[in-house]
Amino acid sequence: MRWKRFVSLGLTGILTAGVFAGCGQEEESQKESKPKGSYVEEEMEIPWSQEESYGTCFLNQDKQLEILTSQGTGSATKVYSYTNTGGEEWDKQEESWAQGLVQDGEYLSGIRKGQDENYYLMVQAEVQEEDSEDSNYMTEDGELFLPATPTKLYRYTEKGELSQLSIEVLDTEYQQENGGVFLYYWDVNQAGDIAFVNVDSDNIVLYDSTTGKEKQSFKNHPVVQMNDKMTAMSGNTLITLNAEQKGLTLYDTQTGQETGTVALGENENSAGGGICQTGEDTYAFLNWEGIFLYKKDGTLGEQIFDGTRGVMGGMENTLSLMDFIPGDKEDYYSVYMDYQTGAYTLCYYSYNAAVNAETEEELDVCSLYENKLVKDAVRKFQQKNPQVQVNYEYYIKDGAEGEQDDYIDTLNTELLNKEGADVLILDDLPVESYIEKGILEELTDFSGELINQGLLLENIAQGVEQEGKTYEVPASFNLPLYYGTQEALKPLESMEALESYLQANPQGKLLGAAAYQQIAYLLFASNYQEIQTEEGGVSADKIARLLELSKQVYDNNPSEDMQQVWTTNANGVIKTNKMTPFSQIGMMELYEDSSIAGVENINGLASTALMYDILKQNSNMTAQTVHGYFMPASRLGINSSSEKKELAKEFIQTALDGEIQKNDYSEGLPVNPESLEMQKEIAAQGQNEAMFGVSTENGVEHTYGYPAQEQLEQLIELAKSADTSLVLNLTVKQAFLDAADKYYGGDVSAEEAAEEMAKEMSLYLSE
């Protein structure tokens, strides 16, 4: 088979023969100076075309991997099977028995190979938009009640017999009385009975395929996603994550009795992963962290593959698990789909006795906050470099105690002692101080190479230069935007423009609902260059003026609700770096009031949707950058004391690779030019779908998808035109917000708050 990638586990001593025997390498490995033998991930070529839709995969009776797909719509729907015959060869066949089962106005909603070795195909009627628009699917008691959806289920046997099954829950009249079907899971046991998990049920219900009546009901875990893989059928045994989500429960579907449990240990609350039976009383569990084996009624498990070193690690971000099945040689197959791009990946996991289970080199990466892009880059880098172990550590975790300064002091001590990580994620770290102290490696030439390689936008690279030299490479960037009519945006051009507007319109409503501190934070950031002094401090006069202007803007459109939200959440949001000064001000109000301005921080494709839906409603509105600013994010630097600078540069290149950059982590737009352009292709898949929805204060609901192509072209041009890096020093940011709190709370005057901040900044700069 022609494999696309080959990745080893990189964990030492991962297989313990005393718990899970079968690899037979125990004596040999003990003779080696390094541990031998490891499970490996091998990425297989996808055999089906982009025009086909993936259905399912299984091992056929000859123990060959078989994949079912479909193509076409309505009566033109065709079903294909792909059988792996060895090597890179696939035998493609059209499944003629499925021809004509789907009619116009219907679609193939699912296909399975049951445990009884028969094929099952489900067909449902398409729901017309006019039938679903303005529909209320909730009863007066607040329970979900879906409309009936005409549904057919066909069985095709090994003997070539085709029949339509009459199952009670699928009957249209039954649905009209009891609610429609929207299936999270369905499968068939060895006896030919059908198991369903419907959206409105907490149970797995088994139906007799002969009578069509309910036969058994089993308690299930809360299912919150389509294609749930934490329920599986093996023979007549039903395996499912228990209701407490702390382990697996086994049921005999013939008797209805519970036959055992499987403790998942540290993998509690594992919804979103996948399970399968891999041997007698042995069960495999897969999530983004890896593959784990557990014994029935046991308490210990073994990790046999480290997901952070393979494709499966992407499940933490953009990959969905479509299938996870066992092979016949203590091996496994899995299928993943990238829900942003629709791309599929097929992987094979097997034990390789010749592979070193120990890495040869380590690279340390650290950041103040968790960074999803970096975590994906770690996974990708280890895939390409299986001999390297990347250790990624971030200091501030959700619920962490202490202040940012405490963690920064700890990191600074390491760096000043010429220790610390090889790669530094510089977000909210004192970069200028690091440059002065020689902590950061100069990357000017390297940055130029990245531009020439097409990995880095030139405007972003030039924007982060310090006196003509480069010390950081942003892997993403936030794009602050104002939007509205030209008249509404004009007062935001400068502090003078804002002051003139408020003098002419003392009660003028400029922005949508926001807390006072939000408004002050916005005006502080947007006028940051004007407020700064030549020495790097801040002008007390301008800070005082800004605090007063912010108060007037707030008083003209006060919001107790937003003020309460800020008071409750602001510290935690700022502490975890999840909020910028430009985070969503105005928004839904602009659907109904075009006289005010909106503010949005574009940190990925999803963040564009609401703003551009508002702009679509009003042709007089437009979007523009905030003074040409961009805010660099995932700022990658190299420790000048590192002995692995070349390896660190390879890691930075990986973070800028298109496979990472195309993803929307909601941490920033891609700096890779091709990946930035690719956002148009990704958006096209969801442009007309009601992916998002909001309601205005007047109860008007708006549903929308990604922006249109021409809108994204405008956004990309704005992104490429942004040439001024806006980085708010953490100390400066915190000092200003403290000043705003004191002034708004009435503790001090604007002048006193500003003077105190200016002194604090002078002290900070002198240290």
C-alpha positions in Angstrom: 0.0 0.0 0.0 1.4 3.4 -0.9 1.5 5.3 2.4 1.6 9.0 2.6 3.2 9.3 6.0 4.8 7.1 8.6 4.8 8.2 12.2 6.0 6.3 15.2 4.7 6.5 18.8 7.7 8.0 20.5 6.7 6.7 23.9 9.1 4.4 25.7 7.9 1.1 27.2 4.4 1.7 26.0 3.4 -1.9 25.6 3.5 -4.0 28.7 3.3 -7.7 27.8 1.9 -8.6 31.2 -1.3 -6.6 30.5 -1.7 -6.9 26.7 0.3 -9.7 25.2 0.7 -10.5 21.5 3.6 -8.5 20.1 6.2 -11.1 21.1 9.1 -8.6 21.3 9.7 -8.7 25.1 13.0 -10.6 25.2 14.4 -8.9 22.1 13.7 -5.4 23.4 15.5 -6.1 26.7 18.7 -6.8 24.8 18.7 -3.4 23.1 20.2 -0.3 24.5 17.1 1.6 23.3 13.5 0.3 23.6 12.3 -1.3 20.3 8.8 -1.7 19.0 6.0 0.8 18.8 2.6 1.4 17.2 2.9 3.6 14.2 0.4 5.7 12.2 0.4 5.4 8.5 -1.7 7.7 6.4 -3.3 6.0 3.4 -4.3 7.4 0.1 -8.0 8.2 -0.1 -9.5 6.0 -2.9 -12.7 7.9 -3.5 -13.1 11.1 -5.5 -14.1 14.5 -4.2 -17.5 14.2 -5.9 -18.3 11.2 -3.6 -19.6 11.3 -0.1 -18.0 9.0 2.5 -20.4 6.4 4.0 -18.7 3.9 6.2 -15.8 1.4 6.4 -15.4 -2.2 7.7 -13.4 -5.4 7.3 -15.1 -7.7 4.9 -15.3 -11.5 5.3 -11.9 -11.8 3.6 -10.4 -9.4 6.3 -9.9 -6.7 3.7 -10.7 -3.0 4.4 -13.8 -2.0 2.5 -15.2 1.5 2.1 -18.7 2.5 1.0 -19.4 5.9 -0.7 -22.2 7.6 -2.6 -22.4 10.1 -5.4 -25.2 12.1 -7.0 -28.5 13.3 -5.8 -32.1 12.0 -6.0 -32.7 9.3 -8.5 -29.1 9.7 -9.9 -27.6 8.5 -6.6 -25.1 5.7 -6.9 -23.3 3.7 -4.2 -19.7 2.5 -4.6 -17.5 0.1 -2.7 -13.7 0.2 -2.5 -11.9 -3.0 -1.4 -8.2 -2.8 -0.5 -6.7 -5.7 -2.4 -3.1 -5.2 -1.1 -0.5 -2.5 -1.6 -2.0 0.6 -3.0 -4.6 -1.3 -5.0 -8.3 -0.7 -4.5 -11.1 -2.6 -6.3 -13.9 -0.1 -7.1 -17.4 -1.5 -7.7 -20.7 0.1 -8.2 -23.2 -1.5 -5.9 -26.0 -2.1 -8.4 -28.4 -3.3 -5.7 -28.7 0.3 -4.5 -29.6 1.7 -7.9 -33.1 3.3 -7.8 -33.6 3.1 -4.0 -33.2 6.9 -3.7 -35.8 8.9 -5.6 -36.0 12.6 -6.6 -36.8 14.6 -3.5 -34.9 12.1 -1.3 -31.3 11.7 -0.2 -29.2 8.8 1.1 -28.8 9.6 4.8 -26.7 6.6 5.8 -25.3 3.3 4.8 -24.0 0.4 7.1 -22.5 -3.1 7.0 -24.3 -4.8 9.9 -22.9 -7.3 12.3 -25.1 -9.8 10.5 -22.9 -9.2 7.3 -25.8 -7.5 5.5 -25.9 -4.1 3.9 -28.3 -1.4 5.2 -29.2 1.8 3.4 -31.3 4.6 4.8 -33.2 7.1 2.6 -35.0 10.2 3.9 -37.1 12.9 2.2 -35.5 16.3 1.7 -36.9 19.0 4.0 -38.0 22.0 2.0 -36.9 25.4 3.3 -40.4 26.7 3.3 -41.4 23.7 5.4 -38.8 24.4 8.1 -38.7 28.2 8.1 -40.1 29.8 11.2 -40.9 26.3 12.6 -41.0 25.9 16.4 -39.7 22.5 17.3 -40.4 22.9 21.0 -43.6 21.9 22.8 -45.3 24.1 25.4 -43.5 22.0 28.1 -40.1 22.9 26.5 -39.5 19.4 25.0 -38.2 18.9 21.5 -40.8 17.7 18.9 -39.5 17.4 15.4 -41.8 17.2 12.3 -42.2 13.8 10.6 -39.5 13.0 8.0 -40.5 10.2 5.6 -37.8 7.6 6.0 -37.0 4.2 4.4 -34.6 1.5 5.5 -33.4 -1.2 3.1 -31.6 -4.4 3.7 -29.5 -6.2 1.1 -28.4 -9.7 2.2 -25.4 -11.9 1.3 -27.8 -14.0 -0.8 -28.6 -11.0 -3.0 -32.1 -10.4 -1.5 -33.3 -6.8 -1.2 -36.1 -5.8 1.1 -37.5 -2.7 2.8 -37.8 -3.0 6.5 -40.8 -1.7 8.4 -39.5 -0.1 11.6 -42.0 1.5 13.9 -39.9 4.6 14.7 -39.4 5.4 11.0 -43.1 5.2 10.1 -44.4 8.6 9.1 -47.7 8.3 11.1 -45.8 7.2 14.1 -43.5 10.2 13.8 -46.4 12.6 13.5 -47.7 11.4 16.8 -44.4 10.9 18.6 -41.9 13.3 16.9 -39.7 13.0 13.9 -36.4 11.1 13.6 -33.0 12.8 13.6 -30.5 10.0 14.3 -27.2 10.5 16.1 -26.4 6.8 15.8 -27.7 3.7 14.2 -26.3 0.2 13.7 -27.3 -3.5 13.3 -26.4 -6.4 15.6 -25.6 -9.9 14.6 -29.2 -11.0 15.0 -30.2 -8.3 12.5 -32.0 -6.0 15.0 -31.7 -2.3 14.4 -30.3 0.1 17.1 -31.2 3.8 17.0 -30.3 6.9 19.1 -32.7 9.7 18.2 -32.1 13.3 19.0 -34.9 13.4 21.6 -33.8 10.3 23.5 -31.3 9.5 26.2 -31.6 5.8 25.3 -30.4 3.4 22.7 -33.5 1.7 21.4 -33.3 -1.7 19.7 -36.0 -2.6 17.2 -36.9 -6.1 16.0 -36.2 -6.2 12.3 -39.0 -8.7 11.7 -41.8 -7.1 13.7 -40.5 -3.5 13.6 -41.4 -3.1 17.2 -39.2 -1.9 20.1 -37.3 -4.9 21.6 -34.9 -3.4 24.1 -33.9 -0.1 25.5 -30.5 0.7 27.0 -29.3 3.7 28.9 -27.0 5.9 26.9 -24.6 8.9 27.5 -25.8 12.4 26.5 -25.1 12.7 22.8 -24.4 16.2 21.5 -23.0 15.6 18.0 -23.8 13.7 14.8 -21.9 10.6 14.0 -21.4 9.7 17.6 -18.6 7.1 17.9 -18.8 6.4 21.6 -21.4 3.7 20.9 -20.5 0.6 18.9 -21.9 -2.8 18.1 -19.7 -6.0 18.2 -21.7 -9.1 17.4 -24.7 -8.9 19.7 -22.9 -6.8 22.3 -23.6 -3.1 22.5 -20.8 -1.0 23.9 -21.5 2.6 25.0 -20.1 5.4 27.1 -22.2 5.3 30.3 -24.6 8.1 31.3 -22.0 9.4 33.8 -19.4 9.5 31.0 -16.8 7.8 33.2 -16.5 4.4 31.5 -18.1 2.0 29.1 -21.1 -0.2 29.7 -21.6 -3.5 27.9 -25.1 -4.9 27.1 -26.3 -8.2 25.6 -28.8 -7.0 23.0 -30.5 -10.4 23.0 -31.3 -10.5 26.7 -31.2 -6.8 27.5 -28.8 -7.5 30.4 -25.7 -5.5 31.3 -22.7 -7.9 30.9 -19.9 -5.8 32.2 -18.2 -2.4 32.5 -14.9 -0.9 31.3 -13.3 1.9 33.4 -11.6 4.6 31.2 -9.4 5.9 34.0 -8.0 9.3 33.2 -10.1 9.4 30.0 -13.3 10.1 31.8 -15.9 12.3 30.1 -14.6 11.1 26.7 -17.5 12.1 24.4 -16.1 12.9 21.0 -13.8 10.0 20.8 -14.4 6.5 19.4 -14.5 2.9 20.8 -14.4 -0.6 19.4 -13.9 -4.2 20.6 -10.5 -5.4 19.6 -10.3 -8.8 21.2 -11.9 -11.0 23.8 -12.8 -8.7 26.7 -10.5 -6.0 25.3 -11.6 -2.6 24.1 -9.9 0.2 22.3 -10.6 3.9 22.9 -9.4 6.7 20.6 -9.4 10.4 21.2 -7.0 13.2 20.2 -4.6 12.1 22.9 -4.1 8.6 21.5 -5.3 5.0 21.4 -5.8 3.2 24.7 -6.6 -0.4 25.5 -8.8 -1.5 28.4 -9.9 -4.8 29.8 -13.5 -5.7 30.7 -14.1 -5.1 34.5 -10.5 -3.9 34.7 -9.1 -0.7 36.3 -5.9 -0.2 34.3 -5.3 0.6 30.6 -2.4 0.9 28.3 -1.7 3.8 25.8 -0.4 2.2 22.6 -0.2 5.4 20.5 0.4 9.0 21.3 -2.1 11.1 19.4 -0.1 14.2 19.6 2.4 12.6 17.2 -0.2 11.8 14.6 -3.2 12.9 12.5 -5.6 12.0 15.3 -4.2 14.9 17.4 -6.1 17.2 15.1 -9.3 16.0 16.7 -8.6 18.6 19.4 -9.2 21.3 16.8 -10.7 20.7 13.4 -10.9 17.0 12.8 -14.0 14.9 13.5 -13.8 11.1 13.9 -15.9 9.4 11.3 -15.0 5.8 11.9 -12.7 3.7 14.2 -12.6 0.0 13.6 -10.3 -2.9 14.5 -8.3 -4.9 12.0 -7.5 -8.6 12.4 -3.9 -8.3 13.6 -4.2 -6.1 16.6 -4.3 -3.1 14.3 -6.8 -0.4 13.6 -8.2 1.9 11.0 -9.7 5.3 11.4 -11.3 7.9 9.2 -11.2 11.6 10.0 -12.9 14.6 8.4 -11.8 18.2 8.6 -15.0 20.0 9.3 -13.7 23.3 8.0 -12.5 22.0 4.6 -14.4 18.8 4.2 -11.2 16.9 3.5 -10.9 13.2 4.7 -7.9 11.4 6.1 -7.6 7.6 6.3 -5.1 6.2 8.8 -3.8 2.7 9.7 -2.3 1.9 13.1 -0.1 -1.2 13.6 2.7 -2.4 15.7 6.2 -2.2 14.2 8.9 -4.1 16.0 11.7 -2.4 14.2 10.8 1.2 15.2 12.6 2.8 18.1 10.1 3.8 20.8 12.5 6.4 22.1 13.2 9.8 20.6 16.7 11.0 19.9 16.2 14.8 20.4 14.0 17.2 22.3 12.7 20.7 21.5 11.1 22.8 24.2 8.3 25.3 23.4 6.6 27.5 26.0 3.9 30.2 26.1 2.1 32.2 28.7 -1.3 31.0 27.4 -2.6 27.8 25.7 -2.2 28.2 21.9 -4.2 25.8 19.7 -2.2 26.7 16.6 1.1 25.9 18.4 -0.4 22.6 19.7 -1.2 21.6 16.1 2.2 22.7 14.9 3.7 20.5 17.6 1.7 17.5 16.3 2.6 18.3 12.7 6.3 18.8 13.5 6.5 15.5 15.3 4.8 13.7 12.4 7.6 15.0 10.1 10.3 14.4 12.6 9.5 11.3 14.6 13.0 11.3 16.1 12.2 14.6 17.9 10.1 14.9 21.1 8.5 18.4 21.3 7.7 19.5 24.9 5.1 22.2 24.8 4.2 24.0 28.1 1.9 26.9 28.8 1.8 28.5 32.1 -1.7 30.0 32.6 -4.4 27.3 32.5 -8.1 27.8 33.0 -8.8 28.4 36.7 -5.1 29.1 37.4 -4.3 31.2 40.4 -1.9 34.0 40.5 -1.3 36.9 38.1 0.4 37.0 34.7 3.3 38.9 36.3 4.1 35.9 38.6 4.4 33.5 35.7 6.4 36.0 33.6 8.8 36.6 36.5 9.4 32.8 36.7 10.1 32.6 33.0 12.3 35.7 33.0 14.5 34.2 35.7 15.1 31.1 33.5 15.8 33.2 30.4 18.2 35.5 32.2 20.1 32.4 33.4 20.4 31.4 29.8 17.9 28.6 30.3 14.3 28.2 29.3 12.6 26.9 26.2 14.1 26.8 22.7 11.0 28.4 21.1 9.1 31.2 22.9 5.6 32.2 22.1 5.9 35.9 22.9 2.2 36.9 23.3 2.0 39.2 26.3 5.7 38.7 27.2 8.1 41.8 27.5 9.6 41.5 24.0 11.3 44.9 24.0 13.0 44.0 27.3 14.1 40.6 25.9 15.6 42.3 22.8 17.5 44.8 25.0 18.9 42.0 27.2 19.9 39.8 24.2 17.4 37.0 25.1 15.9 36.8 21.6 17.7 35.5 18.5 17.7 38.0 15.6 15.6 36.5 12.8 15.9 39.1 10.1 17.4 36.9 7.4 15.1 34.0 8.4 12.0 36.2 8.1 13.1 37.2 4.6 13.5 33.5 3.7 10.0 32.8 4.9 8.6 35.6 2.7 10.5 34.3 -0.3 9.1 30.8 0.4 5.6 32.1 0.3 5.0 31.3 4.0 4.7 34.8 5.4 2.9 37.9 4.4 5.4 40.7 3.7 3.3 43.4 5.4 3.1 41.4 8.6 6.8 40.6 8.6 7.7 44.3 8.0 5.2 45.5 10.6 6.9 43.6 13.5 10.4 44.9 12.7 12.2 46.7 15.5 14.5 49.4 14.0 14.9 47.3 10.8 15.6 44.0 12.6 13.3 41.1 13.2 13.1 39.1 16.4 9.7 37.4 16.1 7.6 35.6 13.4 3.9 35.9 14.0 2.0 32.7 13.0 -1.3 34.6 12.9 -2.7 38.1 13.4 -5.9 39.8 14.5 -7.4 42.5 12.3 -9.3 45.2 14.1 -12.1 46.7 12.0 -14.6 49.5 12.3 -17.8 49.1 10.3 -20.8 51.2 9.5 -21.7 54.2 7.4 -19.0 56.8 6.6 -20.8 59.3 8.8 -20.9 56.9 11.7 -17.2 56.0 11.4 -15.9 59.6 11.0 -15.8 60.4 14.8 -13.5 57.3 15.4 -10.8 58.7 13.2 -8.9 60.3 16.1 -9.4 61.7 19.5 -9.9 65.2 18.0 -12.6 63.9 15.7 -14.3 62.2 18.6 -14.1 65.3 20.7 -15.5 67.5 17.9 -18.4 65.0 17.4 -19.3 65.0 21.1 -19.2 68.8 21.2 -21.6 69.1 18.3 -23.7 66.2 19.6 -23.5 66.1 23.4 -26.1 63.3 23.5 -24.8 61.5 20.4 -25.0 57.8 20.4 -21.8 56.6 18.8 -21.4 52.9 19.6 -23.6 50.0 20.5 -24.1 48.7 24.0 -20.9 48.1 25.9 -19.4 48.5 29.3 -17.6 51.7 30.1 -14.3 49.9 30.5 -14.8 48.3 27.1 -15.3 51.7 25.4 -12.3 53.1 27.2 -10.2 50.1 26.3 -11.2 50.5 22.6 -10.4 54.2 22.5 -7.1 53.6 24.3 -6.0 51.0 21.9 -7.2 52.8 18.7 -5.4 56.0 19.8 -2.4 54.2 21.4 0.2 55.8 19.1 -1.2 59.3 19.8 -1.1 58.6 23.6 2.5 57.4 23.8 5.3 59.7 24.6 8.7 59.7 22.8 10.2 57.9 25.8 7.7 55.1 25.6 5.5 56.2 28.4 2.0 57.7 28.2 0.8 61.3 28.2 -1.2 61.9 31.4 -3.1 64.7 29.8 -4.3 62.5 26.9 -5.1 59.6 29.2 -7.3 61.9 31.3 -9.0 63.3 28.2 -9.6 59.8 26.9 -11.2 58.6 30.2 -13.6 61.6 30.1 -14.5 61.1 26.4 -15.1 57.4 27.1 -17.4 58.2 29.9 -19.5 60.6 27.7 -19.7 57.9 25.0 -20.9 55.4 27.6 -23.4 57.8 29.2 -25.0 58.4 25.8 -25.8 54.7 25.5 -25.5 53.1 29.0 -25.9 49.4 29.4 -26.2 47.9 32.9 -26.2 44.4 31.4 -22.9 44.9 29.7 -21.4 46.6 32.8 -22.4 43.6 34.8 -20.9 41.2 32.3 -17.6 43.2 32.4 -17.6 43.2 36.2 -18.1 39.5 36.3 -15.9 38.2 33.6 -13.4 40.8 32.5 -10.5 39.8 34.8 -10.7 36.1 33.7 -11.1 37.0 30.1 -8.1 39.3 30.1 -6.1 36.9 32.2 -6.5 34.2 29.6 -5.8 36.5 26.7 -9.2 35.8 25.1 -10.3 39.4 24.6 -8.9 42.2 22.6 -9.9 45.9 22.8 -11.8 45.5 19.5 -14.0 42.5 20.6 -17.5 42.9 19.3 -19.0 46.2 20.1 -22.3 47.2 18.4 -23.0 44.0 16.5 -26.7 43.1 16.6 -27.9 46.7 17.1 -26.5 47.6 13.7 -29.2 45.4 12.1 -31.7 48.1 13.1 -29.7 51.2 13.7 -27.3 52.4 11.0 -26.4 55.6 12.8 -23.9 53.9 15.1 -20.6 52.2 14.4 -19.7 48.6 15.0 -16.3 47.2 16.1 -15.0 43.7 15.3 -11.8 41.9 15.9 -11.3 39.5 13.0 -9.5 36.5 14.5 -10.5 33.9 11.9 -13.2 33.0 9.4 -16.0 32.5 11.9 -15.5 36.0 13.3 -16.3 37.5 9.9 -19.8 36.1 9.6 -22.0 38.3 11.7 -20.3 41.6 10.6 -20.6 40.8 6.9 -24.2 39.7 7.4 -24.9 43.1 8.9 -23.1 44.8 6.0 -25.2 42.7 3.5 -28.3 44.2 5.0 -27.2 47.8 4.5 -25.4 48.8 1.3 -24.3 52.1 2.8 -22.2 50.4 5.4 -18.5 49.5 4.9 -15.6 48.0 6.9 -12.2 49.6 7.3 -9.1 48.9 9.3 -8.4 50.8 12.5 -5.6 53.1 11.4 -4.0 50.3 9.4 -3.4 48.3 12.6 -2.9 44.6 12.9 -2.3 42.7 16.2 0.4 40.0 15.8 -0.5 36.7 17.5 1.2 33.4 18.1 4.4 35.4 18.0 7.2 32.9 17.6 10.7 33.8 18.8 13.9 31.8 19.4 15.8 31.8 22.7 19.3 33.1 21.9 20.7 30.6 24.4 19.2 27.6 22.7 21.5 25.0 21.3 18.8 23.9 18.8 18.3 27.1 16.8 18.0 25.3 13.4 15.5 22.9 14.8 13.6 25.8 16.3 13.5 27.4 12.8 12.1 24.2 11.4 9.4 24.4 14.0 8.5 27.9 13.0 8.3 26.9 9.4 6.0 24.1 10.4 3.7 26.6 12.2 3.5 28.6 8.9 2.8 25.5 6.8 -0.5 25.6 4.9 -1.8 22.5 6.6 -1.7 24.4 9.9 -2.5 27.9 8.6 -5.7 26.9 6.8 -7.4 26.1 10.1 -9.6 28.5 12.0 -8.4 28.4 15.6 -10.1 31.7 16.4 -6.7 33.0 17.4 -5.9 35.0 14.3 -5.9 35.1 10.5 -3.3 33.1 8.7 0.0 34.8 7.8 0.6 32.3 5.0 -0.6 34.1 1.9 -2.0 31.0 0.2 -3.9 30.0 3.3 -5.3 33.5 3.6 -6.6 33.2 0.1 -7.9 29.7 0.8 -10.4 31.2 3.3 -12.6 32.0 0.3 -12.7 28.3 -0.7 -13.5 27.2 2.8 -16.2 29.9 3.2 -17.8 28.8 -0.1 -18.8 25.5 1.5 -20.8 27.2 4.2 -21.8 30.5 2.6 -25.5 29.7 2.1 -25.9 27.6 5.2 -27.6 28.8 8.4 -24.5 28.1 10.4 -25.0 30.9 12.9 -27.9 32.7 14.4 -28.7 35.7 16.6 -31.8 37.5 17.9 -32.1 41.3 18.3 -33.7 42.9 21.3 -36.9 43.2 19.3 -37.0 39.5 18.8 -36.0 39.5 15.2 -34.0 36.4 14.3 -31.1 36.4 11.8 -29.4 33.3 10.5 -26.4 33.4 8.3 -23.4 31.6 7.0 -19.9 32.6 5.9 -19.5 35.8 3.9 -19.8 35.9 0.1 -16.7 35.6 -2.0 -16.6 39.3 -2.9 -16.9 40.2 0.8 -13.9 38.0 1.7 -11.9 39.5 -1.2 -12.4 42.9 0.4 -11.4 41.5 3.8 -8.2 39.9 2.4 -7.3 43.2 0.8 -7.8 45.0 4.1 -5.6 42.3 5.8 -2.8 42.8 3.2 -3.0 46.6 3.6 -2.6 46.6 7.4 1.0 47.6 8.0 1.2 48.8 11.6 1.7 46.4 14.4 -0.3 47.2 17.5 1.1 45.4 20.6 -0.3 46.5 23.9 2.3 45.8 26.6 0.7 43.7 29.3 1.8 46.1 32.0 0.5 49.2 30.1 -2.8 47.4 29.4 -3.4 46.5 33.0 -2.4 49.9 34.3 -4.9 51.6 31.9 -7.7 49.3 32.9 -7.0 49.9 36.6 -7.1 53.7 35.9 -10.4 53.3 34.0 -11.9 51.2 36.9 -10.9 53.8 39.5 -12.3 56.7 37.5 -15.5 55.0 36.6 -16.0 53.9 40.2 -15.7 57.5 41.3 -12.6 56.9 43.5 -10.5 59.5 41.7 -10.8 62.2 39.0 -9.8 61.5 35.4 -6.7 63.7 36.0 -5.7 61.8 39.2 -6.2 58.4 37.5 -4.2 59.4 34.5 -1.3 60.9 36.6 -1.1 57.7 38.7 -0.9 55.6 35.5 1.8 57.9 33.9 3.9 57.5 37.1 3.5 53.8 37.1 4.6 53.6 33.5 7.7 55.8 34.2 8.6 53.4 37.0 8.1 50.4 34.8 10.3 51.9 32.0 13.1 52.7 34.5 13.4 49.1 35.7 
